[in-house]
Amino acid sequence: MAREKEGYRDALERVRSQAAGEMVTVDEAAKITLGAADRKEKDWVLRKFTGWTPGNHDKKIPATVLARQLC
């Protein structure tokens, strides 16, 4: 079993507390990771998570995936 990265649990709790649920929207991900949900930040999230959001702003990202990126 792979070891968790340092700070993963803290990042996961942060994502879960700031998002509406286990699935995070692009807007929520931009606000959690970059502090704002402007167009530039949303584009960054879409580039970073292309497998989860294939060009669609309405897609949702699992909280665990976002937490891995934060730690």
CORNOR-V150376 format. One line per field, one symbol per residue. psi: psi as a letter, one per 30 degrees, with the letter a starting at -180 (. if undefined). A space follows every 10 residues. Layout:
psi = ???
This chain:
psi = kkkklkgeee eeeeeefflf afkkleeeee eeefflhlee eeeeeeeehe ffiigjffll kkeeeeeeff .
